[in-house]
């Protein structure tokens, strides 16, 4: 007999951000390889150990923006995933915390789209700062529920 498992609502925004990150990965790949070809780069003849940053200057900025954003999605959101896991395991993954998680994910997706399509730094910094503030509140809530 199986016990019913309660799924914490805060896990849904985390799952959406994982899916969004994979969408950006596919977008990056589908943009990058045609750009390599257009720039006359034959990857089969690339030297061993060459990295993307070694050829980045040969590609259009809008191609690089996708790659940069994918990297960003592998950075700060890792703290978000840990925070979400802590809150879910502590039984605090609903209500305000779930709402804040959705706000964080929404801001990260808007940040991604802005960086990938427009990339005006002043707007991007504001979006990053807002999402960071939301994450700080979530992290404080995770500390509060685990220590007090």
N, C-alpha and C positions, 0 to 999 in steps of 0.2 A: 504494500500500500504506500502510495506517495503522499507526502505532506504538501500542502499548498505553500508556495513560496511567495512572499510579498516582495514585489519589485518596487524599489524606491523610485519615486517620480524624478529625482535628480539625475538618475542614470540616463534618461531620455536625451537631455541636452548634450551630455557627454558622448552618447552614441552618435548624435547628429554631427558633432564636431569631428569625430573620427571619420564619418562618411564624407564630410566636407573636405577634410584633409586629403582623402583619397581622390576626390573629384579634382582638387587642385593638382595633385600628383599627375593624374591623367591629362589634365589641361596642359601642364608643363611639358610632359612627354610629347603630346601631340603637336605642340608648338615648337619645341626644341629641335626635334629631329629634322623637320623640314627646313628650319633655319640653318642647321649645320650644312645641309645639302646646298641651300641657296648661297651660303658663304663659301662654298667650294671645299668644305671639310669632309674628308673621307675617313670615317671612324675606323674602318678596317686597317688604315695605315697610321693610326695614331700611335705615338710612342708609349711604351709601357709606363704606367704610373701617372699619366697625364690626368689632371683634374679639371672640373668644369671651370674653376676660376682661372685656369691657364688659357682658356679659349674664350672666356666671357667677353672680352673686349672686341672680339670679332663678330659678335652677334648684336642685333638691334636691342635697344633698351627694353622695349616692351616684352621681348622674349625673356630677358633676364629678370624682369619684375616678377614673373610667375615663379621662377626658381627661387628668388629671394623670399617670396611669400610662403612657398612651401617650407623653406627653412624656418621661417618665423613660426609656422604652425607646428614645428617639431620642438620649439623652444618653450616659451611661457605656457602654452596649453598643457605641458606635462605637469606643471604645478596645479593646474585646474583639475586634471584627471585624478591626481592624488587627493586633492581637497574634496572632490566629489565622492571618491571612494571612502574617505574618512567619514564624511557626513552620512553617506548611505549606511555604512556599517554601524554608525552610532545611532541610527534610527532618526536622524535629523535631515532627511533628504526630501522633505515636502515643505509646503508653505513658502515662507520668505526665501529659504535657501534654494528651493527649486526655481522660484521666480528669478532670483539673482543669477542662477546658472543659465537660464534661458536668456537673460539680458547679456551675460558674458558671451554666450555663443552667438547671439545676434550681432553684437558689436564686432566679434572676431570675423564673422562672415562679411559684414560691411567693410571692415578693415581690409580683408582679402580682396574683395571686389574693387575697392578704391585703389589699392596698391597695384593690382593687376591691370586695371583699365586706365586710371588717371595718374595716380602716384604723385599728387601734390603733397609734399612733405608736411606742411602745416596742418592739413586735415588729417593725414595719417597719424601724426603724433597725437592729435586730440583724441582720435578713436582709440589709439593704443593706451593713452592715459586713462580714458574712461573705463576701458575694459580692465585695466590694471587695478583701478579703484574698486571695481566690483569684485575682482578676485581677492583683493586685500580683505574686504568685508567677509567674503566666504571663508577665507583662511582664519580670520579672527573667530568666526563662528565655529569652525572646526576645532580650534584650540579651546574655545569656551566649553564645548560639549565634551571634550576629552579630558580636560583638566579640572573642571569645576562641577 
